[in-house]
Amino acid sequence: GLSFASDGRSFVTSVGGSQSTLWVHDARGDRQITSEGFAFLPSFSGDGKTLYYLVRSRASSRFVSGELWSASLETGRATRLLPDYLTEHYNVSADGKRVVFLSIDEAGHSQLWLAPLDASSPPRRLASTEFADRALFDPHGGVLFAGGGGEGVYYLYHVNEDGTGLQKLLPGTVSYLYAISPGGKAVAVWVGAHVY
């Protein structure tokens, strides 16, 4: 708000921003992991020693995009990963060595990428689709993702980690890819008005 003094020589206003912090509750008690910015979409590494999360960036007007960070739950050290990419969704491999992520380009398209977490090589684009919504590692190898038809119109795809073998898994569209079972034999997707 803005309020002017009666003589018109001064005014009072206030500004603020949204903040979201991440906390962990474990055998050591409750601990705050993040303290600045808007942190969201947390996930644990397979060994439970690292917390991954996104921090909303001012460089994007999209509410759900941000920079990917990791925090060691043993030391508390936080590290920014993939500094050149705004990410909407990510999934870290079970062995903690790779991340598949959706990054936003200047035109607002969401593209599918794969990168090693140790930064030993640059990220590489996995599929030529310009619209993708969610991506998950397949326990049997490769990546499942919802993408394709245009913003808001997605199909369920599988692609190998080297970018080959792109195939559509369902004939119709899906609204959202939720999860894949630990054994990789089932997937939860939102189709029409139902979740299967």
ZAPAMI-143416 format. One record per atom (N, C-alpha, C): residue number from 1; atom name; x, y, z. Coordinates in pm, whole numbers. Atoms other than C-alpha are relative to their C-alpha. Example, Ala and Ser with C-alpha at 12.3 -4.5 7.8 and 13.67 -1.06 7.14 Angstrom:
(1, N, (89, -119, 0))
(1, CA, (1230, -450, 780))
(1, C, (90, 120, 0))
(2, N, (-82, -119, -6))
(2, CA, (1367, -106, 714))
(2, C, (-77, 109, 73))
END
This chain:
(1, N, (81, -119, 0))
(1, CA, (0, 0, 0))
(1, C, (85, 125, 0))
(2, N, (-68, -130, 6))
(2, CA, (87, 366, -20))
(2, C, (-89, 100, 71))
(3, N, (77, -100, -73))
(3, CA, (-19, 642, 219))
(3, C, (81, 130, 8))
(4, N, (-68, -130, -1))
(4, CA, (69, 1013, 182))
(4, C, (-34, 77, 127))
(5, N, (24, -90, -112))
(5, CA, (110, 1256, 468))
(5, C, (-90, 113, -48))
(6, N, (96, -104, 37))
(6, CA, (-147, 1539, 476))
(6, C, (67, 119, -69))
(7, N, (-67, -111, 67))
(7, CA, (116, 1796, 371))
(7, C, (59, -41, -136))
(8, N, (-47, 48, 130))
(8, CA, (213, 1582, 70))
(8, C, (150, -9, -13))
(9, N, (-147, -1, 9))
(9, CA, (584, 1592, 158))
(9, C, (63, -136, 30))
(10, N, (-56, 132, -31))
(10, CA, (624, 1230, 266))
(10, C, (-109, -106, -19))
(11, N, (94, 111, 12))
(11, CA, (464, 892, 228))
(11, C, (58, -125, 65))
(12, N, (-39, 128, -58))
(12, CA, (475, 544, 377))
(12, C, (-45, -110, -95))
(13, N, (36, 115, 83))
(13, CA, (482, 223, 177))
(13, C, (70, -123, 54))
(14, N, (-67, 123, -41))
(14, CA, (584, -137, 220))
(14, C, (14, -91, -121))
(15, N, (-22, 99, 105))
(15, CA, (724, -407, -5))
(15, C, (34, -131, 68))
(16, N, (-33, 130, -57))
(16, CA, (772, -776, 49))
(16, C, (4, -105, -108))
(17, N, (-7, 111, 94))
(17, CA, (825, -1108, -113))
(17, C, (-39, -128, 68))
(18, N, (36, 131, -54))
(18, CA, (718, -1464, -72))
(18, C, (126, -77, 37))
(19, N, (-111, 83, -41))
(19, CA, (948, -1697, 116))
(19, C, (-54, -135, 42))
(20, N, (35, 135, -39))
(20, CA, (930, -2071, 164))
(20, C, (127, -70, 42))
(21, N, (-119, 67, -49))
(21, CA, (1179, -2261, 376))
(21, C, (-24, -150, 12))
(22, N, (7, 145, -15))
(22, CA, (1256, -2632, 392))
(22, C, (60, -41, 133))
(23, N, (-44, 53, -127))
(23, CA, (1293, -2819, 720))
(23, C, (7, -152, -11))
(24, N, (-11, 146, -7))
(24, CA, (1399, -3176, 794))
(24, C, (-18, -42, 144))
(25, N, (17, 61, -132))
(25, CA, (1283, -3382, 1089))
(25, C, (61, -140, -6))
(26, N, (-64, 132, -4))
(26, CA, (1511, -3677, 1167))
(26, C, (46, -29, 142))
(27, N, (-46, 39, -134))
(27, CA, (1692, -3841, 1461))
(27, C, (70, 115, 73))
(28, N, (-66, -116, -61))
(28, CA, (1878, -3513, 1520))
(28, C, (-99, 110, 36))
(29, N, (103, -99, -31))
(29, CA, (1549, -3322, 1557))
(29, C, (-43, 76, -124))
(30, N, (44, -85, 110))
(30, CA, (1404, -3042, 1344))
(30, C, (112, 94, -39))
(31, N, (-107, -88, 50))
(31, CA, (1651, -2854, 1124))
(31, C, (-49, 76, -121))
(32, N, (34, -82, 116))
(32, CA, (1597, -2567, 886))
(32, C, (111, -15, -103))
(33, N, (-99, 23, 106))
(33, CA, (1769, -2641, 553))
(33, C, (21, 125, -84))
(34, N, (-12, -123, 79))
(34, CA, (1696, -2322, 357))
(34, C, (-45, 118, 84))
(35, N, (36, -119, -78))
(35, CA, (1673, -1968, 489))
(35, C, (-33, 120, -88))
(36, N, (26, -113, 89))
(36, CA, (1647, -1740, 185))
(36, C, (-75, -47, -123))
(37, N, (70, 31, 124))
(37, CA, (1420, -1730, -118))
(37, C, (-121, -90, 21))
(38, N, (119, 85, -1))
(38, CA, (1127, -1952, -207))
(38, C, (42, -138, -47))
(39, N, (-43, 136, 30))
(39, CA, (1234, -2318, -189))
(39, C, (-121, -91, -11))
(40, N, (114, 89, 20))
(40, CA, (1001, -2589, -320))
(40, C, (45, -126, -72))
(41, N, (-20, 128, 68))
(41, CA, (978, -2938, -474))
(41, C, (121, -76, 56))
(42, N, (-113, 73, -58))
(42, CA, (1214, -3112, -229))
(42, C, (-7, -150, -30))
(43, N, (-8, 146, 12))
(43, CA, (1331, -3472, -278))
(43, C, (131, -47, 61))
(44, N, (-118, 58, -63))
(44, CA, (1576, -3696, -93))
(44, C, (78, -85, -100))
(45, N, (-82, 93, 77))
(45, CA, (1866, -3881, -251))
(45, C, (-32, -142, 46))
(46, N, (27, 139, -32))
(46, CA, (1847, -4261, -253))
(46, C, (60, -43, 133))
(47, N, (-64, 37, -127))
(47, CA, (2087, -4284, 44))
(47, C, (-47, 88, 116))
(48, N, (55, -85, -106))
(48, CA, (1897, -4014, 239))
(48, C, (97, 103, 54))
(49, N, (-100, -93, -52))
(49, CA, (2208, -3797, 280))
(49, C, (-6, 138, -64))
(50, N, (8, -127, 73))
(50, CA, (2119, -3519, 36))
(50, C, (-145, 37, -25))
(51, N, (132, -51, 34))
(51, CA, (1812, -3303, -12))
(51, C, (15, 88, -124))
(52, N, (3, -80, 122))
(52, CA, (1745, -3165, -360))
(52, C, (-126, 87, 3))
(53, N, (116, -89, 0))
(53, CA, (1510, -2871, -418))
(53, C, (20, 110, -104))
(54, N, (-5, -115, 89))
(54, CA, (1427, -2579, -644))
(54, C, (-14, 128, 83))
(55, N, (15, -133, -60))
(55, CA, (1462, -2212, -546))
(55, C, (-48, 93, -110))
(56, N, (58, -87, 102))
(56, CA, (1239, -1972, -737))
(56, C, (99, 110, -37))
(57, N, (-94, -98, 51))
(57, CA, (1440, -1738, -955))
(57, C, (-75, 120, -55))
(58, N, (61, -122, 54))
(58, CA, (1362, -1379, -1047))
(58, C, (11, 5, -151))
(59, N, (-20, -2, 145))
(59, CA, (1479, -1458, -1400))
(59, C, (-118, -59, -75))
(60, N, (113, 62, 67))
(60, CA, (1152, -1638, -1471))
(60, C, (-131, 56, 53))
(61, N, (133, -46, -42))
(61, CA, (794, -1517, -1466))
(61, C, (-90, -117, 34))
(62, N, (80, 118, -28))
(62, CA, (672, -1875, -1426))
(62, C, (12, -35, 147))
(63, N, (6, 22, -145))
(63, CA, (564, -1954, -1070))
(63, C, (74, -126, 42))
(64, N, (-52, 130, -42))
(64, CA, (686, -2314, -1070))
(64, C, (141, -29, -49))
(65, N, (-135, 26, 45))
(65, CA, (1036, -2271, -1211))
(65, C, (102, 62, 95))
(66, N, (-105, -51, -86))
(66, CA, (1362, -2215, -1031))
(66, C, (132, -67, -28))
(67, N, (-132, 59, 12))
(67, CA, (1724, -2313, -988))
(67, C, (9, -124, 88))
(68, N, (-15, 124, -75))
(68, CA, (1817, -2664, -875))
(68, C, (116, 12, 98))
(69, N, (-99, -3, -107))
(69, CA, (2005, -2687, -543))
(69, C, (4, -136, 67))
(70, N, (-10, 118, -87))
(70, CA, (2130, -2967, -321))
(70, C, (56, 45, 134))
(71, N, (-53, -29, -133))
(71, CA, (2200, -2963, 52))
(71, C, (40, -131, 65))
(72, N, (-45, 117, -74))
(72, CA, (2407, -3216, 242))
(72, C, (-66, 1, 138))
(73, N, (65, 7, -130))
(73, CA, (2208, -3331, 545))
(73, C, (99, -31, 111))
(74, N, (-103, 26, -101))
(74, CA, (2534, -3422, 722))
(74, C, (76, 128, 34))
(75, N, (-79, -121, -23))
(75, CA, (2723, -3092, 677))
(75, C, (-82, 128, -6))
(76, N, (81, -121, 19))
(76, CA, (2444, -2849, 587))
(76, C, (43, 83, -119))
(77, N, (-51, -78, 115))
(77, CA, (2642, -2728, 283))
(77, C, (-98, -7, -116))
(78, N, (92, -9, 114))
(78, CA, (2417, -2609, -1))
(78, C, (79, 34, -125))
(79, N, (-68, -19, 127))
(79, CA, (2526, -2619, -364))
(79, C, (-102, 25, -111))
(80, N, (86, -26, 116))
(80, CA, (2363, -2465, -669))
(80, C, (46, -89, -114))
(81, N, (-29, 90, 112))
(81, CA, (2344, -2719, -952))
(81, C, (-57, 62, -127))
(82, N, (52, -44, 129))
(82, CA, (2291, -2644, -1322))
(82, C, (-29, 151, -3))
(83, N, (26, -144, -13))
(83, CA, (2335, -2265, -1283))
(83, C, (-54, 70, -125))
(84, N, (44, -65, 124))
(84, CA, (2252, -2192, -1648))
(84, C, (-140, -41, -42))
(85, N, (130, 55, 38))
(85, CA, (1910, -2363, -1643))
(85, C, (-107, 34, 103))
(86, N, (118, -13, -85))
(86, CA, (1570, -2267, -1504))
(86, C, (-78, -130, -12))
(87, N, (58, 134, -2))
(87, CA, (1402, -2590, -1402))
(87, C, (-143, 4, 52))
(88, N, (139, 12, -46))
(88, CA, (1032, -2675, -1368))
(88, C, (-23, -131, 75))
(89, N, (11, 128, -67))
(89, CA, (1067, -3039, -1268))
(89, C, (132, -74, -17))
(90, N, (-124, 77, 7))
(90, CA, (1354, -3277, -1197))
(90, C, (-21, -133, 69))
(91, N, (1, 129, -67))
(91, CA, (1420, -3636, -1092))
(91, C, (145, -48, 5))
(92, N, (-136, 47, -18))
(92, CA, (1749, -3762, -950))
(92, C, (0, -152, -7))
(93, N, (-8, 146, 13))
(93, CA, (1855, -4117, -1040))
(93, C, (22, -65, 136))
(94, N, (-10, 73, -127))
(94, CA, (1850, -4381, -766))
(94, C, (143, -5, 52))
(95, N, (-139, 4, -43))
(95, CA, (2230, -4392, -761))
(95, C, (56, 139, 31))
(96, N, (-42, -137, -32))
(96, CA, (2248, -4012, -718))
(96, C, (103, 58, -95))
(97, N, (-103, -48, 92))
(97, CA, (2470, -3966, -1024))
(97, C, (-52, 87, -113))
(98, N, (55, -73, 114))
(98, CA, (2233, -3817, -1281))
(98, C, (-131, 67, 40))
(99, N, (128, -67, -19))
(99, CA, (1941, -3580, -1298))
(99, C, (-63, 20, -137))
(100, N, (76, -34, 119))
(100, CA, (1673, -3558, -1564))
(100, C, (-87, 120, 41))
(101, N, (72, -122, -40))
(101, CA, (1508, -3216, -1571))
(101, C, (-64, 66, -120))
(102, N, (69, -80, 100))
(102, CA, (1275, -2989, -1762))
(102, C, (44, 144, 18))
(103, N, (-50, -137, -6))
(103, CA, (1425, -2651, -1843))
(103, C, (-80, 89, -94))
(104, N, (80, -96, 76))
(104, CA, (1249, -2342, -1974))
(104, C, (92, 83, -88))
(105, N, (-79, -85, 89))
(105, CA, (1388, -2165, -2280))
(105, C, (-62, 140, -9))
(106, N, (45, -140, 10))
(106, CA, (1343, -1799, -2379))
(106, C, (-141, 12, -55))
(107, N, (134, -4, 59))
(107, CA, (1025, -1880, -2574))
(107, C, (-106, -58, 94))
(108, N, (95, 56, -95))
(108, CA, (867, -2042, -2269))
(108, C, (-28, -147, -20))
(109, N, (17, 144, 22))
(109, CA, (899, -2399, -2397))
(109, C, (78, -77, 106))
(110, N, (-63, 85, -99))
(110, CA, (985, -2675, -2152))
(110, C, (65, -118, -69))
(111, N, (-76, 102, 71))
(111, CA, (1257, -2908, -2280))
(111, C, (64, -99, 95))
(112, N, (-50, 110, -81))
(112, CA, (1387, -3242, -2150))
(112, C, (151, -12, -13))
(113, N, (-146, 7, -4))
(113, CA, (1754, -3262, -2044))
(113, C, (45, -108, 98))
(114, N, (-64, 95, -91))
(114, CA, (1986, -3511, -1874))
(114, C, (139, 52, 31))
(115, N, (-131, -50, -39))
(115, CA, (2298, -3417, -1677))
(115, C, (59, -84, 112))
(116, N, (-64, 62, -116))
(116, CA, (2554, -3577, -1446))
(116, C, (3, 102, 114))
(117, N, (3, -93, -114))
(117, CA, (2534, -3428, -1096))
(117, C, (140, 47, 40))
(118, N, (-136, -44, -32))
(118, CA, (2914, -3407, -1069))
(118, C, (55, 99, -102))
(119, N, (-37, -99, 103))
(119, CA, (2922, -3167, -1369))
(119, C, (118, -46, -85))
(120, N, (-111, 54, 79))
(120, CA, (3170, -3400, -1546))
(120, C, (-21, 23, -150))
(121, N, (30, -33, 140))
(121, CA, (2998, -3320, -1877))
(121, C, (-122, 91, 0))
(122, N, (114, -92, 3))
(122, CA, (2743, -3059, -1987))
(122, C, (-133, -75, -17))
(123, N, (131, 62, 23))
(123, CA, (2369, -3135, -1986))
(123, C, (-24, -19, -149))
(124, N, (35, 19, 140))
(124, CA, (2234, -3277, -2309))
(124, C, (-150, -22, -12))
(125, N, (144, 9, 25))
(125, CA, (1887, -3255, -2453))
(125, C, (-35, -142, -40))
(126, N, (37, 139, 23))
(126, CA, (1710, -3591, -2454))
(126, C, (-99, -20, -113))
(127, N, (103, 18, 102))
(127, CA, (1414, -3540, -2685))
(127, C, (-26, 133, -68))
(128, N, (19, -121, 78))
(128, CA, (1324, -3292, -2955))
(128, C, (-132, 70, 29))
(129, N, (127, -64, -33))
(129, CA, (980, -3217, -2808))
(129, C, (24, 136, 67))
(130, N, (-14, -134, -58))
(130, CA, (934, -2850, -2715))
(130, C, (-89, 20, 121))
(131, N, (88, -13, -115))
(131, CA, (668, -2911, -2453))
(131, C, (8, -129, 82))
(132, N, (-4, 114, -90))
(132, CA, (717, -3143, -2157))
(132, C, (-47, 46, 137))
(133, N, (58, -37, -128))
(133, CA, (556, -3152, -1815))
(133, C, (67, -66, 120))
(134, N, (-64, 73, -110))
(134, CA, (715, -3420, -1594))
(134, C, (92, -104, -59))
(135, N, (-94, 103, 46))
(135, CA, (1007, -3662, -1626))
(135, C, (48, -80, 120))
(136, N, (-42, 91, -107))
(136, CA, (1105, -3965, -1418))
(136, C, (93, -106, -57))
(137, N, (-84, 111, 41))
(137, CA, (1382, -4221, -1439))
(137, C, (-79, -129, 7))
(138, N, (58, 134, 4))
(138, CA, (1262, -4568, -1536))
(138, C, (99, -93, 71))
(139, N, (-93, 91, -69))
(139, CA, (1412, -4830, -1295))
(139, C, (68, -100, -94))
(140, N, (-58, 94, 96))
(140, CA, (1478, -5050, -1600))
(140, C, (93, 69, -101))
(141, N, (-84, -76, 93))
(141, CA, (1669, -4775, -1782))
(141, C, (-83, 96, -81))
(142, N, (70, -101, 78))
(142, CA, (1572, -4463, -1969))
(142, C, (-82, 93, 86))
(143, N, (78, -105, -65))
(143, CA, (1330, -4187, -1886))
(143, C, (-143, -3, -53))
(144, N, (140, -19, 37))
(144, CA, (950, -4159, -1884))
(144, C, (-28, 149, 10))
(145, N, (38, -140, -12))
(145, CA, (806, -3817, -1957))
(145, C, (-133, 24, -68))
(146, N, (124, -46, 62))
(146, CA, (482, -3642, -2041))
(146, C, (38, 119, -87))
(147, N, (-39, -109, 88))
(147, CA, (530, -3423, -2344))
(147, C, (-61, -14, -137))
(148, N, (41, 17, 139))
(148, CA, (470, -3368, -2710))
(148, C, (-93, 104, -54))
(149, N, (99, -68, 81))
(149, CA, (150, -3225, -2848))
(149, C, (-10, 151, 8))
(150, N, (14, -145, -17))
(150, CA, (177, -2865, -2725))
(150, C, (-29, 27, 146))
(151, N, (20, -32, -140))
(151, CA, (136, -2684, -2398))
(151, C, (-139, -44, 46))
(152, N, (126, 50, -54))
(152, CA, (-133, -2861, -2194))
(152, C, (-51, -126, -68))
(153, N, (37, 124, 70))
(153, CA, (-157, -3153, -2441))
(153, C, (122, -90, 0))
(154, N, (-117, 84, -18))
(154, CA, (79, -3434, -2342))
(154, C, (-31, -146, -30))
(155, N, (3, 145, 19))
(155, CA, (149, -3795, -2433))
(155, C, (106, -60, 91))
(156, N, (-98, 68, -83))
(156, CA, (338, -4049, -2224))
(156, C, (105, -65, -90))
(157, N, (-110, 49, 83))
(157, CA, (679, -4126, -2376))
(157, C, (106, -69, 86))
(158, N, (-121, 58, -58))
(158, CA, (986, -4335, -2299))
(158, C, (114, 30, -96))
(159, N, (-117, -25, 82))
(159, CA, (1334, -4244, -2423))
(159, C, (122, -56, 74))
(160, N, (-124, 48, -61))
(160, CA, (1674, -4402, -2362))
(160, C, (84, 117, 46))
(161, N, (-80, -108, -55))
(161, CA, (1930, -4202, -2168))
(161, C, (97, 60, -101))
(162, N, (-85, -57, 105))
(162, CA, (2136, -4156, -2484))
(162, C, (-82, 76, -104))
(163, N, (87, -75, 89))
(163, CA, (1836, -3992, -2654))
(163, C, (-61, -82, -112))
(164, N, (56, 85, 105))
(164, CA, (1752, -4287, -2880))
(164, C, (-125, -71, 51))
(165, N, (111, 87, -36))
(165, CA, (1445, -4509, -2887))
(165, C, (-123, 71, 52))
(166, N, (120, -73, -45))
(166, CA, (1178, -4242, -2833))
(166, C, (-125, -75, -45))
(167, N, (125, 66, 36))
(167, CA, (840, -4415, -2819))
(167, C, (-115, 46, 88))
(168, N, (122, -37, -70))
(168, CA, (487, -4321, -2723))
(168, C, (-53, -126, 69))
(169, N, (42, 117, -76))
(169, CA, (360, -4555, -2448))
(169, C, (-151, -20, 4))
(170, N, (146, 9, 1))
(170, CA, (-13, -4476, -2459))
(170, C, (-52, 71, -124))
(171, N, (50, -64, 122))
(171, CA, (-224, -4389, -2765))
(171, C, (-63, 137, 23))
(172, N, (68, -125, -28))
(172, CA, (-419, -4108, -2597))
(172, C, (84, 95, 83))
(173, N, (-71, -101, -78))
(173, CA, (-320, -3794, -2411))
(173, C, (-10, -28, 148))
(174, N, (1, 6, -146))
(174, CA, (-237, -3772, -2042))
(174, C, (6, 143, 51))
(175, N, (-4, -135, -58))
(175, CA, (-291, -3470, -1820))
(175, C, (120, 19, 92))
(176, N, (-106, -14, -99))
(176, CA, (-19, -3549, -1565))
(176, C, (64, -135, 27))
(177, N, (-75, 119, -39))
(177, CA, (250, -3806, -1489))
(177, C, (35, 14, 148))
(178, N, (-23, -9, -144))
(178, CA, (255, -3874, -1114))
(178, C, (125, -74, 45))
(179, N, (-107, 82, -56))
(179, CA, (492, -4162, -1042))
(179, C, (14, -129, -77))
(180, N, (-23, 133, 53))
(180, CA, (643, -4488, -1154))
(180, C, (31, -90, 118))
(181, N, (-20, 93, -111))
(181, CA, (646, -4795, -928))
(181, C, (149, -35, 12))
(182, N, (-142, 33, -19))
(182, CA, (982, -4901, -775))
(182, C, (50, -108, -95))
(183, N, (-39, 106, 93))
(183, CA, (986, -5212, -996))
(183, C, (-12, 39, -145))
(184, N, (14, -47, 136))
(184, CA, (901, -5010, -1306))
(184, C, (-107, -67, -81))
(185, N, (104, 72, 75))
(185, CA, (600, -5222, -1396))
(185, C, (-132, 76, -8))
(186, N, (124, -77, 0))
(186, CA, (331, -4962, -1328))
(186, C, (32, 148, 6))
(187, N, (-17, -144, -1))
(187, CA, (290, -4590, -1378))
(187, C, (-135, 63, 36))
(188, N, (123, -72, -36))
(188, CA, (36, -4349, -1226))
(188, C, (-9, 125, -86))
(189, N, (22, -116, 85))
(189, CA, (-104, -4099, -1475))
(189, C, (-144, 48, 14))
(190, N, (133, -59, 1))
(190, CA, (-401, -3865, -1487))
(190, C, (-44, 6, -146))
(191, N, (57, 5, 135))
(191, CA, (-611, -3934, -1798))
(191, C, (-145, 42, 8))
(192, N, (139, -48, -5))
(192, CA, (-932, -3737, -1853))
(192, C, (-35, 40, 143))
(193, N, (44, -30, -137))
(193, CA, (-1113, -3733, -1518))
(193, C, (48, -104, 98))
(194, N, (-40, 111, -86))
(194, CA, (-935, -4037, -1374))
(194, C, (152, -9, 13))
(195, N, (-141, 32, -21))
(195, CA, (-599, -4137, -1228))
(195, C, (13, -151, -11))
(196, N, (-22, 143, 21))
(196, CA, (-474, -4478, -1345))
(196, C, (137, -40, 49))
END
